[in-house]
Amino acid sequence: MVSAAASAVMTEGKAVADSRPILVGLLGRGIQQSRTPAMHEAEGRANGIAYIYRLLDADRMGVMPPRLSEVVDFAEYFGFDGFNVTFPYKQEIIPLLDELSDAAQAIGSVNTVVLRGGRRVGHNTDMWGFKESFRLGMTLAPRNRVLMLGAGGAGSAVGHALLESGIGRLMIGDIDTARATALADRLSSRFGADKVEAVTDIVEASQAADGIVNASPVGMDKLPGMPIDSALLRRGCWVADIIYFPLETQLLAEARRRGCRTLSGEGMAIFQAVRAFELFTGTAPDADRMKAVFSAFGGAPPE
């Protein structure tokens, strides 16, 4: 299926190459092992689009990396059509943008920026990405009470997705209690006060939870470890992680060892990329094809 914006570059039902390359990237820190460029570039080729995807890794920009505003200026100056945004910039990027989509505005987090007509427009495809992954990977999973760890930009998107997926009550825990409370208040205003609470007693919350979701960066290659004591993982409680590198986080490995049903960050990584690709190109991609490219990396850590 191809969106209306892409129909202008169709000839006899087959996509033809765009008149110029599409140049996009991923902005973040420690992202050299990302699978996102391969997914995007392969899908561009499949649709006849000259598509270039580059990493804008602040960890590779010298001892004193440029300010975020300077990197965004750089992307505009060198003709980028847009870029994805990952840890730790999903909220920091917002003041630098001209406009936010309805989803990005509601969530308060941006993971995709489209540069077009001299304007910077922020979108959030993380929410839909996690929602689709959860729908497909956690069918019939109990969802009366869910504990979410992490209340940052990713946590905001995942919190919205969980509540839209029918979670009865979402408990939010974060090392920054003020941030957890702020996110709980924001979600309560949209979904109802009876649906959300900020929690400080993670032990008590985990015992009451049907499922636990890690929406924090703890477990990434550059932030190894677990966001919760392994002793709190019990059989019958499902566990999801949004981290994609490594795909097999310590949390998921330990949860499986203890008999928990698990959901990795693979689905969210793929589905957020599906929506981002369409925003960049105007062409609706093939999600199964992008998943095949993601999976082709075998044991290599993904983004």
Rosetta blueprint (number, residue, H / E / L):
1 M L
2 V L
3 S L
4 A H
5 A H
6 A H
7 S H
8 A H
9 V H
10 M E
11 T E
12 E L
13 G L
14 K E
15 A E
16 V L
17 A L
18 D L
19 S L
20 R L
21 P L
22 I E
23 L E
24 V E
25 G E
26 L E
27 L E
28 G E
29 R L
30 G L
31 I L
32 Q L
33 Q L
34 S L
35 R L
36 T H
37 P H
38 A H
39 M H
40 H H
41 E H
42 A H
43 E H
44 G H
45 R H
46 A H
47 N L
48 G L
49 I L
50 A L
51 Y E
52 I E
53 Y E
54 R E
55 L E
56 L E
57 D E
58 A H
59 D H
60 R H
61 M L
62 G L
63 V L
64 M L
65 P L
66 P L
67 R L
68 L H
69 S H
70 E H
71 V H
72 V H
73 D H
74 F H
75 A H
76 E H
77 Y H
78 F L
79 G L
80 F L
81 D L
82 G E
83 F E
84 N E
85 V E
86 T L
87 F L
88 P L
89 Y L
90 K L
91 Q L
92 E L
93 I L
94 I H
95 P H
96 L H
97 L L
98 D L
99 E E
100 L E
101 S L
102 D H
103 A H
104 A H
105 Q H
106 A H
107 I H
108 G L
109 S L
110 V L
111 N L
112 T E
113 V E
114 V E
115 L E
116 R E
117 G L
118 G L
119 R E
120 R E
121 V E
122 G E
123 H E
124 N L
125 T L
126 D H
127 M H
128 W H
129 G H
130 F H
131 K H
132 E H
133 S H
134 F H
135 R H
136 L H
137 G H
138 M L
139 T L
140 L L
141 A L
142 P L
143 R L
144 N L
145 R E
146 V E
147 L E
148 M E
149 L E
150 G L
151 A L
152 G L
153 G H
154 A H
155 G H
156 S H
157 A H
158 V H
159 G H
160 H H
161 A H
162 L H
163 L H
164 E H
165 S L
166 G L
167 I L
168 G L
169 R E
170 L E
171 M E
172 I E
173 G E
174 D L
175 I L
176 D L
177 T H
178 A H
179 R H
180 A H
181 T H
182 A H
183 L H
184 A H
185 D H
186 R H
187 L H
188 S H
189 S H
190 R H
191 F H
192 G L
193 A H
194 D H
195 K H
196 V E
197 E E
198 A E
199 V L
200 T L
201 D L
202 I H
203 V H
204 E H
205 A H
206 S H
207 Q H
208 A H
209 A L
210 D L
211 G E
212 I E
213 V E
214 N E
215 A L
216 S L
217 P L
218 V L
219 G L
220 M L
221 D L
222 K L
223 L L
224 P L
225 G L
226 M L
227 P L
228 I L
229 D L
230 S H
231 A H
232 L H
233 L L
234 R L
235 R L
236 G L
237 C L
238 W E
239 V E
240 A E
241 D E
242 I L
243 I L
244 Y L
245 F L
246 P L
247 L L
248 E L
249 T L
250 Q H
251 L H
252 L H
253 A H
254 E H
255 A H
256 R H
257 R H
258 R L
259 G L
260 C L
261 R L
262 T E
263 L E
264 S L
265 G L
266 E H
267 G H
268 M H
269 A H
270 I H
271 F H
272 Q H
273 A H
274 V H
275 R H
276 A H
277 F H
278 E H
279 L H
280 F H
281 T H
282 G L
283 T L
284 A L
285 P L
286 D L
287 A H
288 D H
289 R H
290 M H
291 K H
292 A H
293 V H
294 F H
295 S H
296 A L
297 F L
298 G L
299 G L
300 A L
301 P L
302 P L
303 E L
